Amino acid sequence: MNNSNHRFYVALLALLVAVLPTPAVTAAGGRYSVVRKAEYLMIMLNDAPVAGYRILPISKEGKYSRNNYVDLYDLQGREVTEDFPADHPHHRGVFWAWHQVIVGDKHLGDSWECRDFTWNSLQVETSNRREGLLLRTRTHWSSPDYVNDQGQEIPVVREETNVFLHRTRSDYRVIDFQITIHPLVDGLKLGGAANDKGYGGFSPRIALPADIKFWSVDGQVTPARTAVDAGPWINMEGSFHSHDSTPSSIAIIGHTTNPAYPDKWILRAKGSMQNAAYPGQHPVAVPESKPLELRYRMVIQNGGHDPKRMERLSRQFQMTR
């Protein structure tokens, strides 16, 4: 091929690349990037936010100081979680916390209400994988209610959490949470609210639309004041953004290795979080020899409730180890 023909075909190829549309799955399934500051880490895709992690504590007028939680965004880069909501200012993004953190007979603050409790961030790192991006954190829990002879807080838990963001598909994104609680002291116990609600554990605070509906394996679920038995997953459907003409949905799936699988669900149609309630109002011991592991999957979806998709993603999650 002579030089003039070669230049012609190169120019033609460039023109075709410029005018032909890029397949949606290619654009959606691109590589995640990370923007990190001392206090906060943001995960991006195609210049749009995907998820954020709070590294250093933030408070509101000196109250509700907290960190170690995740903010989530939909496929259009719009935030779907809430932080410092007016009705429950201690709620924050996707968080995991308990009213009752006990060592021996001593109650240590309240990690759910962000009162007299400290999360000391020791390690926060990310790594790109072929299938997505892994966020790994290591955090010590402590409280001013449990100190040594010098008045220094004694760490009672080493928490190791993995958050894996799978490659974004054209109409949904899967995010897996693995939270491991390693006691550093004898006599650690965890419990939810000391009432029949018993809320505590894995808790996404989602900005809820007025037309919210809850679905699970057996169909639509009606929230109750206390935890309900609804199976291994919950899918929330509604107009999460008022200008959208079609509903979108956000799911939470529990893993079969969770200690109380299938989890009981505290569901709220307005002004609150959704909670895979564990262990309930009665505290359970977490021995040093057997760390507590909790695993959940969240699915951010452009479309409404799709039961076949939910069953498929739930089955796939149960096969992961």
Summary of the structure (lengths in Angstrom):
residues: 321
radius of gyration: 21.9
end to end distance: 54.9
largest distance: 86.5
contacts: 1012
relative contact order: 0.14
helix: 11%
strand: 43%
